[in-house]
Amino acid sequence: MSAPKWILIIAVTLFSGIGIAALVKKGKGKQVAPVAVAKKPLGEKPSEPCVSPPQMPRSEVSVKDALPNIDRIFQLFTTSSSKLPIVETLNYSSSVSWLKGRPAWIADYATYYGTSRHFIARSLNGGTDYFSQRVSEGSKFNVFRKDKKIQFYLLVDISHCKMGFYYVDQDTNERVLLKTYAVGLGRADAASASGTLTPLGRYELGSKVAIYQPGTMGFYQDQQIEMMRVFGTRWIPFDKAVERATAPAKGYGLQGAPWVPNAQGQLLENKSVIGSYDSNGCICMSGDDIAELFAIVVTKPTFIEIVKNVHEAKLPGVEVATPSR
């Protein structure tokens, strides 16, 4: 081998050694932790656990200050003696005194008694089937009593992501807590009075309600979408601000949890939004809960009051555990 080639090999070896030594020295004492990437279904957004609103100190939120966990909903639908005094049990008959010229159907009973067909269907079926309305002579089901003047009242506690569902008997001035629901609320917003995108105050719910099923299309933010991907299976809008409202009613409402596609492209309910600050301001409920609430309230005056803490609420009536009959 010629002298120039030997010189070239020695030079390359020398500079390579210097370069390796420099890299080792530069990296000495520095560690790089591995990064774990959690995969989420397409369209699913991360949610913030609902422990307390972002702007409220943790010490201000206490379990003792939360709404009690109660569920008396079955007493609206049962035909036994344990039913609540605002409902009555009927035996279906196609011939009724208040309708002449044709047989009476479930839709006719619903209209006459100011009770939704979904409500009657659940009572009739003995379970959470809100659509089947198969009846025969003598079938039993509940309706709201015509001689009772009632309204429903929802109380949303932002600090705990809870919502109390009451009925108010306006004749006796009694208020009864029917159920406490876990709900999802608006994302953090320091400029809002509530600290979230959900407003504070009292609103009346509107009548332009909707039921969404797979394939139901509509427009949202000027784009055509499958409505379940945004609103879940039900939508109950706010109609007007009543008292102490920090934002207009338009655009707000109660809705089901949105449905998102999984890895196989199947739409599934995204229940992670319940108990979280994740929405654009609406009150979000699980599909089962919003279907239940929808069936009960859509035919009666219903108000919703949103507060940072239950102690700020101004509820109508006097709360009782055992209502008058």
Secondary structure, 3 states (H helix, E strand, C coil): CCHHHHHHHHHHHHHHHHHHHHHHHHHCCCCCCCCCCCCCCCCCCCCEECCCCCCCCHHHCCHHHCCCCCECCHHHHCCCCCCCCCEEEEECCCCCCCCCCCCCCHHHHHHHHCCCHHHHHHHHHCCCCCCCCCCCCCCEEEEECCCCCEEEEEEEECCCCEEEEEEEECCCCEEEEEEEEECEEECECCCCCCCECCCCEEEEECCCCEECCCCCEEEECCEEEECHHHHCCEEEEEEEEEECCCCCCCCCEEEECCEEECCCCCEEECHHHCCEEEECCCEEECHHHHHHHHHHHCCCCEEEEEECCHHHCCCCCEECCCCCC
